[in-house]
Amino acid sequence: MSIAQDLGLASVNVVTSWVRIYRDQGEDGLRPKPKGRRPKTGPRVLSQTEELEQRIRDLEAENAYLKALRDLMNNEQ
């Protein structure tokens, strides 16, 4: 009798696969793996250049807002 039949498996290929995994990875390779997606990592860390570029965009937007507000206030007078 083969090992596959002793274990009630439909195919010898399953046992062959287990042997290959055991030879490549040892016992740990045969342990169950967590299912599903990996949890997302934390927020992306920006490089100093990216932080400075974001700061520039923020300041430019703030300047545009303040200029528009100033123009609006001047037009009301």
C-alpha positions as CSV (number, residue, x, y, z in Angstrom):
1,M,0.0,0.0,0.0
2,S,1.2,3.5,-0.7
3,I,1.3,6.3,1.8
4,A,-1.4,8.2,-0.2
5,Q,-3.8,5.3,0.2
6,D,-3.0,4.9,3.9
7,L,-3.9,8.6,4.4
8,G,-7.0,8.4,2.3
9,L,-5.7,10.8,-0.3
10,A,-6.9,10.7,-3.9
11,S,-3.5,11.3,-5.4
12,V,0.1,10.4,-4.8
13,N,0.9,13.9,-6.0
14,V,-0.1,15.4,-2.7
15,V,2.5,13.3,-0.8
16,T,5.1,14.1,-3.5
17,S,4.4,17.8,-3.0
18,W,4.7,17.4,0.8
19,V,8.0,15.7,0.5
20,R,9.4,18.4,-1.8
21,I,8.2,21.2,0.6
22,Y,9.8,19.3,3.5
23,R,13.1,19.0,1.7
24,D,13.1,22.7,0.7
25,Q,11.7,24.3,3.9
26,G,11.8,21.6,6.6
27,E,8.9,21.2,9.1
28,D,8.0,24.8,9.1
29,G,7.1,24.5,5.4
30,L,4.4,22.0,6.2
31,R,2.8,24.1,8.9
32,P,-0.5,25.9,8.1
33,K,-0.1,29.4,6.7
34,P,-2.4,32.3,7.7
35,K,-5.2,32.8,5.2
36,G,-6.4,36.1,3.7
37,R,-4.6,39.3,3.0
38,R,-1.7,40.6,5.1
39,P,-2.6,43.5,7.3
40,K,-1.8,46.8,5.8
41,T,1.4,48.4,7.0
42,G,1.3,51.8,8.7
43,P,1.2,55.1,6.9
44,R,3.9,55.5,4.3
45,V,6.9,57.4,5.5
46,L,7.7,60.3,3.3
47,S,11.3,61.2,2.5
48,Q,12.6,64.6,3.4
49,T,12.2,65.8,-0.2
50,E,8.6,64.6,-0.4
51,E,7.8,66.3,2.9
52,L,9.3,69.6,1.7
53,E,7.4,69.3,-1.7
54,Q,4.2,68.7,0.2
55,R,4.9,71.7,2.4
56,I,5.5,73.9,-0.7
57,R,2.2,72.8,-2.1
58,D,0.4,73.5,1.1
59,L,2.0,77.0,1.4
60,E,1.1,77.8,-2.2
61,A,-2.5,76.8,-1.6
62,E,-2.6,79.0,1.5
63,N,-1.1,81.9,-0.4
64,A,-3.7,81.6,-3.2
65,Y,-6.5,81.5,-0.6
66,L,-5.2,84.5,1.2
67,K,-4.8,86.5,-2.0
68,A,-8.3,85.6,-3.1
69,L,-9.6,86.7,0.3
70,R,-7.7,90.0,0.1
71,D,-9.1,90.7,-3.3
72,L,-12.6,89.9,-2.2
73,M,-12.3,92.2,0.8
74,N,-10.8,95.0,-1.4
75,N,-13.7,94.6,-3.9
76,E,-16.3,95.0,-1.1
77,Q,-14.9,98.4,-0.1
